[in-house]
């Protein structure tokens, strides 16, 4: 079985994490896996199995005007098409909306390549812009399938695009969670003896951490032994720090930065909270629960309601209801027995979203689309295969992959982040 993944970059985003997890899983099974990005490999955040062939097209730079953008996207389509012909994969999987459009165009008329798109966010919450929306509507019909993370997303795609097959496959949660740089030591915060309310994600408007700070500010005085830790980095750091200062919570709300060793932080925490305005399928929520953390989350579109079993392993709060978020947080902060009961149930996420279980759903889709032909593992080719993995398939212009500007990238019509 020969697989090819296509994604804008392998920076520190949710879709990128999912791509790396699946690629590594199938590479370890002995499948021939190629991972292609528009951005340079120098911006990679996630580690890949040495057997994976890594290809950088070097076409990630933004365009100065629509005409230049059209020309650049034509080059992207042609570059990917050349790569598809050279790799001769059985299945090509694109991750995120604009990558799906590029793959649909690049694979047009190519017999033997099963092209599958994958939406990683609820489309209405992150519009692509007029031209890309039109392209998504018209080109999705050229893909063998477009995978959605939730039923809400699948329903939208069926109603608003020409996609012919829209299966729902959630994200997987690897166990144990892989670790990569940067490593941030929780012990450096001197939190011994304190209870921890953990949040994690890019410090961006989407994650809405200002709502978490406001909610905690309402209950903090009644729970002096609790601390809030928000792990992540991003452009909203100054605004969030100012909000913390304004509430006099500098010793109670901590923003230590981004971390690649999230398992250590989940292990430290007592409760997890997700305050996002919207999501696709929030990896951090599923990861936290897999580590036995009860969770409080806004019931935003989409994902939290597919992960949290309300009242069993966490609490869902109406989206944007900051006072309600504060009440739910306080309810669990005050209830040690309730937290323990929910924590016991939360760890079920480890099996509910296991890589093996989710990968088997993908494999079932491959089998169906390929007419029932069985999937067979390819024997590892030892050192010769590793040498091939290091060889570029096409000349790569070293485009700078700045993973920290996901929202700007999508607005420019280059890519879209998803959970």
C-alpha positions as a Markdown table, in Angstrom:
| # | Residue | x | y | z |
|---|---|---|---|---|
| 1 | Unk | 0.0 | 0.0 | 0.0 |
| 2 | Unk | 1.5 | 3.3 | -1.1 |
| 3 | Unk | 0.1 | 6.4 | 0.6 |
| 4 | Unk | 0.8 | 10.1 | 0.0 |
| 5 | Unk | -0.2 | 12.9 | 2.4 |
| 6 | Unk | -0.4 | 16.5 | 1.1 |
| 7 | Unk | -0.6 | 19.4 | 3.6 |
| 8 | Unk | 0.5 | 23.1 | 3.6 |
| 9 | Unk | 3.2 | 22.5 | 6.3 |
| 10 | Unk | 4.1 | 20.3 | 9.2 |
| 11 | Unk | 4.1 | 23.2 | 11.7 |
| 12 | Unk | 2.6 | 23.1 | 15.1 |
| 13 | Unk | -1.1 | 22.8 | 14.3 |
| 14 | Unk | -3.9 | 20.3 | 15.0 |
| 15 | Unk | -4.1 | 19.1 | 11.4 |
| 16 | Unk | -0.4 | 18.8 | 11.2 |
| 17 | Unk | -0.4 | 16.7 | 14.4 |
| 18 | Unk | -3.0 | 14.3 | 12.9 |
| 19 | Unk | -1.1 | 14.0 | 9.7 |
| 20 | Unk | 2.1 | 13.1 | 11.4 |
| 21 | Unk | 0.3 | 10.6 | 13.7 |
| 22 | Unk | -1.4 | 8.8 | 10.8 |
| 23 | Unk | 1.7 | 8.8 | 8.6 |
| 24 | Unk | 3.8 | 7.4 | 11.4 |
| 25 | Unk | 1.3 | 4.7 | 12.2 |
| 26 | Unk | 1.1 | 3.4 | 8.6 |
| 27 | Unk | 4.9 | 3.7 | 8.1 |
| 28 | Unk | 5.4 | 1.5 | 11.2 |
| 29 | Unk | 3.0 | -1.1 | 9.6 |
| 30 | Unk | 5.4 | -1.3 | 6.7 |
| 31 | Unk | 3.4 | 0.8 | 4.2 |
| 32 | Unk | 5.2 | 3.1 | 1.7 |
| 33 | Unk | 4.4 | 6.6 | 3.0 |
| 34 | Unk | 5.2 | 10.0 | 1.4 |
| 35 | Unk | 4.5 | 13.3 | 3.0 |
| 36 | Unk | 4.4 | 16.3 | 0.8 |
| 37 | Unk | 4.1 | 20.0 | 1.9 |
| 38 | Unk | 4.1 | 23.3 | 0.1 |
| 39 | Unk | 6.4 | 24.7 | 2.9 |
| 40 | Unk | 10.0 | 23.8 | 3.5 |
| 41 | Unk | 10.8 | 20.9 | 5.8 |
| 42 | Unk | 12.8 | 23.3 | 7.9 |
| 43 | Unk | 9.6 | 24.4 | 9.5 |
| 44 | Unk | 8.6 | 20.9 | 10.6 |
| 45 | Unk | 7.4 | 20.7 | 14.2 |
| 46 | Unk | 6.4 | 17.0 | 14.4 |
| 47 | Unk | 8.8 | 14.1 | 14.1 |
| 48 | Unk | 8.3 | 11.6 | 11.4 |
| 49 | Unk | 9.3 | 7.9 | 11.2 |
| 50 | Unk | 12.6 | 7.6 | 9.3 |
| 51 | Unk | 10.9 | 5.4 | 6.7 |
| 52 | Unk | 8.6 | 8.2 | 5.5 |
| 53 | Unk | 9.6 | 10.0 | 2.3 |
| 54 | Unk | 9.5 | 13.7 | 3.0 |
| 55 | Unk | 9.0 | 16.1 | 0.0 |
| 56 | Unk | 8.9 | 19.9 | 0.2 |
| 57 | Unk | 7.6 | 21.7 | -2.9 |
| 58 | Unk | 8.9 | 25.0 | -1.7 |
| 59 | Unk | 5.8 | 26.9 | -2.9 |
| 60 | Unk | 4.5 | 28.3 | 0.4 |
| 61 | Unk | 5.1 | 32.0 | -0.1 |
| 62 | Unk | 2.2 | 34.4 | -0.2 |
| 63 | Unk | 1.2 | 36.3 | -3.4 |
| 64 | Unk | 1.1 | 40.0 | -3.7 |
| 65 | Unk | -2.0 | 40.2 | -5.9 |
| 66 | Unk | -4.8 | 37.9 | -7.2 |
| 67 | Unk | -3.1 | 37.5 | -10.6 |
| 68 | Unk | 0.2 | 36.4 | -8.9 |
| 69 | Unk | -1.8 | 34.2 | -6.6 |
| 70 | Unk | -3.5 | 32.4 | -9.5 |
| 71 | Unk | -0.1 | 31.8 | -11.2 |
| 72 | Unk | 1.4 | 30.5 | -7.9 |
| 73 | Unk | -1.5 | 28.1 | -7.4 |
| 74 | Unk | -1.2 | 26.8 | -10.9 |
| 75 | Unk | 2.4 | 26.0 | -10.1 |
| 76 | Unk | 1.3 | 24.3 | -7.0 |
| 77 | Unk | -1.1 | 22.1 | -8.9 |
| 78 | Unk | 1.5 | 21.2 | -11.5 |
| 79 | Unk | 4.2 | 20.5 | -8.9 |
| 80 | Unk | 1.9 | 18.2 | -6.9 |
| 81 | Unk | 0.8 | 16.4 | -10.1 |
| 82 | Unk | 4.4 | 15.7 | -11.0 |
| 83 | Unk | 4.9 | 14.3 | -7.5 |
| 84 | Unk | 1.8 | 12.1 | -7.8 |
| 85 | Unk | 3.1 | 10.7 | -11.1 |
| 86 | Unk | 6.5 | 10.0 | -9.7 |
| 87 | Unk | 5.4 | 8.4 | -6.4 |
| 88 | Unk | 2.6 | 6.5 | -8.1 |
| 89 | Unk | 0.7 | 6.1 | -4.9 |
| 90 | Unk | -2.5 | 4.1 | -4.4 |
| 91 | Unk | -4.1 | 6.7 | -2.2 |
| 92 | Unk | -3.4 | 10.4 | -1.8 |
| 93 | Unk | -4.9 | 12.3 | 1.2 |
| 94 | Unk | -5.0 | 16.0 | 1.5 |
| 95 | Unk | -5.4 | 17.8 | 4.8 |
| 96 | Unk | -7.4 | 21.1 | 5.0 |
| 97 | Unk | -9.6 | 23.0 | 2.5 |
| 98 | Unk | -7.2 | 24.6 | 0.0 |
| 99 | Unk | -5.0 | 21.5 | 0.0 |
| 100 | Unk | -8.1 | 19.6 | -1.0 |
| 101 | Unk | -8.8 | 21.9 | -3.9 |
| 102 | Unk | -5.2 | 21.6 | -5.1 |
| 103 | Unk | -5.2 | 17.8 | -4.8 |
| 104 | Unk | -8.5 | 17.6 | -6.7 |
| 105 | Unk | -7.1 | 19.6 | -9.6 |
| 106 | Unk | -3.7 | 17.8 | -9.5 |
| 107 | Unk | -5.2 | 14.3 | -9.6 |
| 108 | Unk | -7.7 | 15.2 | -12.4 |
| 109 | Unk | -7.7 | 12.3 | -15.0 |
| 110 | Unk | -5.0 | 10.3 | -13.2 |
| 111 | Unk | -6.1 | 6.7 | -13.3 |
| 112 | Unk | -4.9 | 4.6 | -10.4 |
| 113 | Unk | -4.7 | 7.4 | -7.8 |
| 114 | Unk | -7.5 | 7.4 | -5.2 |
| 115 | Unk | -7.6 | 11.1 | -4.1 |
| 116 | Unk | -9.3 | 11.8 | -0.7 |
| 117 | Unk | -9.8 | 15.2 | 0.8 |
| 118 | Unk | -10.1 | 16.0 | 4.5 |
| 119 | Unk | -11.8 | 19.0 | 6.1 |
| 120 | Unk | -10.2 | 19.8 | 9.5 |
| 121 | Unk | -12.6 | 22.6 | 10.7 |
| 122 | Unk | -16.3 | 23.4 | 10.5 |
| 123 | Unk | -16.3 | 25.4 | 7.2 |
| 124 | Unk | -18.8 | 28.1 | 8.0 |
| 125 | Unk | -16.7 | 29.2 | 11.0 |
| 126 | Unk | -13.6 | 29.9 | 8.9 |
| 127 | Unk | -14.6 | 31.1 | 5.4 |
| 128 | Unk | -11.9 | 30.8 | 2.7 |
| 129 | Unk | -12.8 | 33.8 | 0.6 |
| 130 | Unk | -15.0 | 34.0 | -2.5 |
| 131 | Unk | -12.7 | 32.4 | -5.1 |
| 132 | Unk | -11.6 | 29.5 | -2.8 |
| 133 | Unk | -15.2 | 28.9 | -1.8 |
| 134 | Unk | -16.3 | 28.5 | -5.4 |
| 135 | Unk | -13.3 | 26.2 | -6.1 |
| 136 | Unk | -14.2 | 24.1 | -3.0 |
| 137 | Unk | -17.8 | 23.8 | -4.2 |
| 138 | Unk | -16.9 | 22.7 | -7.7 |
| 139 | Unk | -13.7 | 20.6 | -7.2 |
| 140 | Unk | -14.8 | 18.4 | -4.3 |
| 141 | Unk | -16.8 | 16.4 | -6.7 |
| 142 | Unk | -13.5 | 15.3 | -8.3 |
| 143 | Unk | -12.3 | 13.6 | -5.1 |
| 144 | Unk | -13.2 | 10.0 | -4.3 |
| 145 | Unk | -14.3 | 11.1 | -0.8 |
| 146 | Unk | -14.0 | 14.1 | 1.5 |
| 147 | Unk | -13.6 | 13.1 | 5.1 |
| 148 | Unk | -15.3 | 15.2 | 7.8 |
| 149 | Unk | -14.5 | 15.2 | 11.5 |
| 150 | Unk | -18.1 | 15.5 | 12.7 |
| 151 | Unk | -21.6 | 14.9 | 11.4 |
| 152 | Unk | -22.3 | 18.7 | 11.3 |
| 153 | Unk | -19.3 | 19.1 | 9.0 |
| 154 | Unk | -20.4 | 16.2 | 6.8 |
| 155 | Unk | -23.9 | 17.6 | 6.5 |
| 156 | Unk | -22.5 | 21.0 | 5.5 |
| 157 | Unk | -20.3 | 19.5 | 2.8 |
| 158 | Unk | -23.1 | 17.5 | 1.4 |
| 159 | Unk | -25.3 | 20.6 | 1.2 |
| 160 | Unk | -22.7 | 23.1 | -0.1 |
| 161 | Unk | -20.3 | 21.1 | -2.3 |
| 162 | Unk | -20.4 | 18.5 | -5.0 |
| 163 | Unk | -18.6 | 15.9 | -2.8 |
| 164 | Unk | -20.0 | 12.5 | -3.6 |
| 165 | Unk | -18.9 | 10.6 | -0.5 |
| 166 | Unk | -18.5 | 12.3 | 2.9 |
| 167 | Unk | -17.6 | 9.8 | 5.7 |
| 168 | Unk | -17.1 | 11.0 | 9.3 |
| 169 | Unk | -13.8 | 10.0 | 10.9 |
| 170 | Unk | -12.6 | 11.8 | 14.1 |
| 171 | Unk | -9.1 | 12.5 | 15.0 |
| 172 | Unk | -7.0 | 9.9 | 16.7 |
| 173 | Unk | -5.2 | 10.3 | 20.1 |
| 174 | Unk | -1.9 | 8.5 | 20.2 |
| 175 | Unk | -1.0 | 6.8 | 23.5 |
| 176 | Unk | 1.5 | 7.4 | 24.9 |
| 177 | Unk | 1.6 | 10.9 | 23.5 |
| 178 | Unk | 4.7 | 11.6 | 21.5 |
| 179 | Unk | 7.1 | 14.3 | 22.8 |
| 180 | Unk | 9.0 | 16.8 | 20.7 |
| 181 | Unk | 10.8 | 20.1 | 21.3 |
| 182 | Unk | 10.4 | 22.5 | 22.9 |
| 183 | Unk | 10.3 | 20.8 | 26.3 |
| 184 | Unk | 8.8 | 22.9 | 29.1 |
| 185 | Unk | 9.4 | 21.7 | 32.6 |
| 186 | Unk | 6.2 | 22.0 | 34.8 |
| 187 | Unk | 8.4 | 22.0 | 37.9 |
| 188 | Unk | 9.8 | 25.4 | 36.9 |
| 189 | Unk | 6.5 | 27.0 | 37.9 |
| 190 | Unk | 6.7 | 25.9 | 41.5 |
| 191 | Unk | 3.1 | 24.6 | 41.6 |
| 192 | Unk | 3.7 | 21.9 | 44.3 |
| 193 | Unk | 0.6 | 21.6 | 46.5 |
| 194 | Unk | -1.6 | 23.6 | 44.1 |
| 195 | Unk | -4.5 | 22.3 | 42.1 |
| 196 | Unk | -4.2 | 23.0 | 38.3 |
| 197 | Unk | -6.9 | 24.1 | 35.8 |
| 198 | Unk | -5.1 | 23.5 | 32.5 |
| 199 | Unk | -5.8 | 25.0 | 29.1 |
| 200 | Unk | -3.7 | 24.6 | 25.9 |
| 201 | Unk | -3.6 | 26.0 | 22.4 |
| 202 | Unk | -2.4 | 28.8 | 20.3 |
| 203 | Unk | -2.9 | 32.2 | 21.9 |
| 204 | Unk | -5.2 | 33.4 | 19.2 |
| 205 | Unk | -8.8 | 34.8 | 19.0 |
| 206 | Unk | -10.2 | 31.4 | 18.1 |
| 207 | Unk | -9.1 | 29.8 | 21.4 |
| 208 | Unk | -10.9 | 32.6 | 23.4 |
| 209 | Unk | -8.6 | 32.4 | 26.4 |
| 210 | Unk | -9.9 | 35.8 | 27.5 |
| 211 | Unk | -13.2 | 34.1 | 28.3 |
| 212 | Unk | -11.4 | 31.6 | 30.6 |
| 213 | Unk | -9.6 | 34.4 | 32.4 |
| 214 | Unk | -12.9 | 36.2 | 33.0 |
| 215 | Unk | -14.6 | 33.1 | 34.2 |
| 216 | Unk | -11.8 | 32.2 | 36.6 |
| 217 | Unk | -11.7 | 35.8 | 37.9 |
| 218 | Unk | -15.3 | 35.4 | 39.1 |
| 219 | Unk | -14.5 | 32.3 | 41.2 |
| 220 | Unk | -10.8 | 32.6 | 42.1 |
| 221 | Unk | -11.2 | 34.2 | 45.5 |
| 222 | Unk | -13.3 | 31.3 | 46.7 |
| 223 | Unk | -10.7 | 28.7 | 45.6 |
| 224 | Unk | -7.3 | 30.0 | 46.7 |
| 225 | Unk | -5.6 | 26.7 | 46.2 |
| 226 | Unk | -6.3 | 26.6 | 42.4 |
| 227 | Unk | -4.1 | 28.0 | 39.6 |
| 228 | Unk | -4.8 | 28.4 | 35.9 |
| 229 | Unk | -2.1 | 27.3 | 33.4 |
| 230 | Unk | -2.5 | 28.1 | 29.7 |
| 231 | Unk | 0.2 | 26.3 | 27.7 |
| 232 | Unk | 0.7 | 27.8 | 24.3 |
| 233 | Unk | 2.1 | 30.7 | 22.4 |
| 234 | Unk | 0.7 | 33.3 | 19.9 |
| 235 | Unk | -0.1 | 36.9 | 19.1 |
| 236 | Unk | -2.6 | 37.4 | 21.9 |
| 237 | Unk | 0.0 | 37.0 | 24.7 |
| 238 | Unk | 0.3 | 40.7 | 25.5 |
| 239 | Unk | -3.5 | 41.2 | 25.6 |
| 240 | Unk | -4.0 | 38.1 | 27.8 |
| 241 | Unk | -1.2 | 39.2 | 30.2 |
| 242 | Unk | -2.8 | 42.6 | 30.5 |
| 243 | Unk | -6.1 | 41.1 | 31.3 |
| 244 | Unk | -4.5 | 38.9 | 34.0 |
| 245 | Unk | -2.9 | 42.0 | 35.5 |
| 246 | Unk | -6.1 | 43.9 | 35.4 |
| 247 | Unk | -7.8 | 41.2 | 37.5 |
| 248 | Unk | -4.9 | 41.0 | 39.9 |
| 249 | Unk | -4.3 | 37.4 | 39.0 |
| 250 | Unk | -0.6 | 37.4 | 38.1 |
| 251 | Unk | 0.2 | 34.7 | 40.7 |
| 252 | Unk | -2.9 | 32.7 | 39.8 |
| 253 | Unk | -3.0 | 32.6 | 36.0 |
| 254 | Unk | 0.2 | 31.5 | 34.3 |
| 255 | Unk | 1.2 | 31.5 | 30.6 |
| 256 | Unk | 4.5 | 29.5 | 30.5 |
| 257 | Unk | 4.7 | 29.3 | 26.7 |
| 258 | Unk | 4.5 | 26.5 | 24.1 |
| 259 | Unk | 5.4 | 23.0 | 24.9 |
| 260 | Unk | 6.1 | 19.8 | 23.0 |
| 261 | Unk | 5.8 | 17.6 | 26.1 |
| 262 | Unk | 2.1 | 18.0 | 26.7 |
| 263 | Unk | 1.8 | 14.6 | 28.5 |
| 264 | Unk | 3.8 | 16.1 | 31.4 |
| 265 | Unk | 1.3 | 19.0 | 31.7 |
| 266 | Unk | -1.7 | 16.7 | 31.4 |
| 267 | Unk | -0.2 | 14.6 | 34.2 |
| 268 | Unk | 0.2 | 17.7 | 36.4 |
| 269 | Unk | -3.3 | 19.0 | 36.0 |
| 270 | Unk | -6.5 | 18.3 | 37.9 |
| 271 | Unk | -9.0 | 19.7 | 35.4 |
| 272 | Unk | -9.0 | 20.8 | 31.8 |
| 273 | Unk | -11.0 | 23.6 | 30.1 |
| 274 | Unk | -11.6 | 24.4 | 26.5 |
| 275 | Unk | -12.9 | 28.0 | 25.8 |
| 276 | Unk | -12.7 | 28.1 | 22.0 |
| 277 | Unk | -15.1 | 30.1 | 19.8 |
| 278 | Unk | -15.0 | 27.2 | 17.2 |
| 279 | Unk | -13.0 | 24.1 | 16.5 |
| 280 | Unk | -12.9 | 21.2 | 14.0 |
| 281 | Unk | -12.2 | 18.4 | 16.4 |
| 282 | Unk | -10.0 | 19.7 | 19.3 |
| 283 | Unk | -7.1 | 17.4 | 19.8 |
| 284 | Unk | -6.1 | 18.9 | 23.1 |
| 285 | Unk | -9.5 | 18.1 | 24.6 |
| 286 | Unk | -9.3 | 14.4 | 23.6 |
| 287 | Unk | -5.7 | 14.2 | 24.7 |
| 288 | Unk | -6.5 | 15.7 | 28.1 |
| 289 | Unk | -9.3 | 13.3 | 28.7 |
| 290 | Unk | -7.2 | 10.3 | 27.5 |
| 291 | Unk | -4.9 | 11.3 | 30.4 |
| 292 | Unk | -7.7 | 11.1 | 32.8 |
| 293 | Unk | -8.7 | 14.7 | 33.1 |
| 294 | Unk | -12.3 | 15.7 | 33.5 |
| 295 | Unk | -13.1 | 18.6 | 31.2 |
| 296 | Unk | -15.3 | 21.7 | 31.0 |
| 297 | Unk | -15.8 | 23.1 | 27.4 |
| 298 | Unk | -17.9 | 25.5 | 25.5 |
| 299 | Unk | -20.3 | 23.5 | 23.3 |
| 300 | Unk | -18.9 | 25.3 | 20.2 |
| 301 | Unk | -19.0 | 24.1 | 16.6 |
| 302 | Unk | -17.6 | 21.5 | 16.3 |
| 303 | Unk | -16.1 | 18.6 | 18.2 |
| 304 | Unk | -16.5 | 19.1 | 22.0 |
| 305 | Unk | -20.0 | 17.5 | 22.0 |
| 306 | Unk | -18.5 | 14.5 | 20.1 |
| 307 | Unk | -15.7 | 14.1 | 22.7 |
| 308 | Unk | -17.3 | 15.0 | 26.1 |
| 309 | Unk | -20.2 | 12.9 | 27.4 |
| 310 | Unk | -22.0 | 15.6 | 29.3 |
| 311 | Unk | -22.3 | 14.8 | 32.9 |
| 312 | Unk | -20.2 | 11.6 | 32.6 |
| 313 | Unk | -16.7 | 12.8 | 31.9 |
| 314 | Unk | -17.1 | 16.5 | 31.7 |
| 315 | Unk | -19.5 | 19.4 | 31.4 |
| 316 | Unk | -20.6 | 21.2 | 28.2 |
| 317 | Unk | -21.5 | 24.9 | 28.5 |
| 318 | Unk | -23.4 | 26.9 | 25.9 |
| 319 | Unk | -21.0 | 28.5 | 23.5 |
| 320 | Unk | -19.9 | 32.0 | 24.7 |
| 321 | Unk | -21.6 | 31.8 | 28.1 |
| 322 | Unk | -18.8 | 33.1 | 30.2 |
| 323 | Unk | -20.7 | 33.1 | 33.5 |
| 324 | Unk | -21.8 | 29.5 | 32.8 |
| 325 | Unk | -18.2 | 28.6 | 32.2 |
| 326 | Unk | -17.3 | 30.0 | 35.6 |
| 327 | Unk | -20.1 | 28.1 | 37.3 |
| 328 | Unk | -19.1 | 24.8 | 35.6 |
| 329 | Unk | -15.4 | 25.3 | 36.5 |
| 330 | Unk | -16.3 | 26.1 | 40.1 |
| 331 | Unk | -18.6 | 23.1 | 40.4 |
| 332 | Unk | -15.8 | 20.8 | 39.5 |
| 333 | Unk | -13.1 | 22.7 | 41.4 |
| 334 | Unk | -15.2 | 22.3 | 44.6 |
| 335 | Unk | -16.2 | 18.7 | 44.0 |
| 336 | Unk | -13.2 | 16.4 | 44.6 |
| 337 | Unk | -15.4 | 13.2 | 44.4 |
| 338 | Unk | -17.1 | 14.4 | 41.3 |
| 339 | Unk | -13.8 | 15.2 | 39.6 |
| 340 | Unk | -12.5 | 11.7 | 40.5 |
| 341 | Unk | -15.6 | 10.0 | 39.1 |
| 342 | Unk | -15.5 | 12.0 | 35.9 |
| 343 | Unk | -11.7 | 11.4 | 35.6 |
| 344 | Unk | -12.3 | 7.6 | 35.7 |
| 345 | Unk | -14.7 | 7.9 | 32.8 |
| 346 | Unk | -12.6 | 10.5 | 30.9 |
| 347 | Unk | -9.8 | 8.0 | 30.4 |
| 348 | Unk | -12.1 | 6.0 | 28.1 |
| 349 | Unk | -11.0 | 8.5 | 25.4 |
| 350 | Unk | -7.8 | 6.6 | 25.2 |
| 351 | Unk | -9.6 | 3.7 | 23.5 |
| 352 | Unk | -12.5 | 5.7 | 21.9 |
| 353 | Unk | -10.0 | 7.7 | 19.8 |
| 354 | Unk | -7.0 | 5.3 | 19.7 |
| 355 | Unk | -4.8 | 5.5 | 16.6 |
| 356 | Unk | -5.5 | 1.8 | 15.8 |
| 357 | Unk | -9.3 | 2.4 | 16.0 |
| 358 | Unk | -9.3 | 5.6 | 13.9 |
| 359 | Unk | -6.7 | 4.2 | 11.4 |
| 360 | Unk | -9.0 | 1.2 | 10.8 |
| 361 | Unk | -11.8 | 3.5 | 9.8 |
| 362 | Unk | -9.5 | 5.1 | 7.3 |
| 363 | Unk | -8.4 | 1.7 | 6.0 |
| 364 | Unk | -12.1 | 0.7 | 5.7 |
| 365 | Unk | -12.6 | 3.7 | 3.5 |
| 366 | Unk | -9.5 | 2.9 | 1.4 |
| 367 | Unk | -10.8 | -0.7 | 0.9 |
| 368 | Unk | -14.2 | 0.6 | -0.1 |
| 369 | Unk | -12.9 | 3.2 | -2.6 |
| 370 | Unk | -10.5 | 0.7 | -4.2 |
| 371 | Unk | -13.3 | -1.7 | -5.0 |
| 372 | Unk | -12.7 | -4.1 | -2.1 |
| 373 | Unk | -9.1 | -4.9 | -2.9 |
| 374 | Unk | -7.4 | -5.9 | 0.3 |
| 375 | Unk | -4.8 | -3.6 | 1.9 |
| 376 | Unk | -1.4 | -5.3 | 2.3 |
| 377 | Unk | 1.5 | -4.2 | 4.3 |
| 378 | Unk | 4.7 | -3.6 | 2.4 |
| 379 | Unk | 7.9 | -5.2 | 3.8 |
| 380 | Unk | 10.3 | -2.6 | 5.2 |
| 381 | Unk | 13.2 | -2.0 | 2.9 |
| 382 | Unk | 15.9 | -1.3 | 5.5 |
| 383 | Unk | 18.6 | 1.2 | 4.9 |
| 384 | Unk | 17.9 | 1.5 | 1.2 |
| 385 | Unk | 14.4 | 2.8 | 2.0 |
| 386 | Unk | 15.8 | 5.3 | 4.4 |
| 387 | Unk | 18.2 | 6.6 | 1.7 |
| 388 | Unk | 15.2 | 7.0 | -0.7 |
| 389 | Unk | 13.3 | 8.9 | 2.0 |
| 390 | Unk | 16.0 | 11.5 | 2.1 |
| 391 | Unk | 16.1 | 12.1 | -1.6 |
| 392 | Unk | 13.9 | 15.0 | -2.8 |
| 393 | Unk | 11.4 | 14.2 | -5.7 |
| 394 | Unk | 11.6 | 17.7 | -7.2 |
| 395 | Unk | 13.7 | 20.8 | -6.7 |
| 396 | Unk | 12.5 | 22.6 | -3.6 |
| 397 | Unk | 12.5 | 26.3 | -3.3 |
| 398 | Unk | 13.0 | 26.9 | 0.4 |
| 399 | Unk | 9.8 | 28.7 | 1.3 |
| 400 | Unk | 9.6 | 29.8 | 5.0 |
| 401 | Unk | 7.0 | 27.9 | 6.9 |
| 402 | Unk | 5.7 | 30.1 | 9.6 |
| 403 | Unk | 3.3 | 27.9 | 11.6 |
| 404 | Unk | 2.5 | 30.7 | 14.0 |
| 405 | Unk | 0.4 | 32.6 | 11.4 |
| 406 | Unk | -2.3 | 30.1 | 10.7 |
| 407 | Unk | -5.2 | 32.5 | 10.6 |
| 408 | Unk | -3.4 | 34.9 | 8.3 |
| 409 | Unk | -2.4 | 32.1 | 6.0 |
| 410 | Unk | -5.9 | 30.9 | 5.6 |
| 411 | Unk | -7.3 | 34.4 | 4.9 |
| 412 | Unk | -4.8 | 34.8 | 2.2 |
| 413 | Unk | -6.1 | 31.6 | 0.5 |
| 414 | Unk | -3.1 | 29.5 | 1.1 |
| 415 | Unk | -4.2 | 27.1 | 3.9 |
| 416 | Unk | -6.5 | 26.5 | 6.7 |
| 417 | Unk | -5.8 | 25.2 | 10.2 |
| 418 | Unk | -8.0 | 22.6 | 11.7 |
| 419 | Unk | -8.3 | 20.7 | 14.9 |
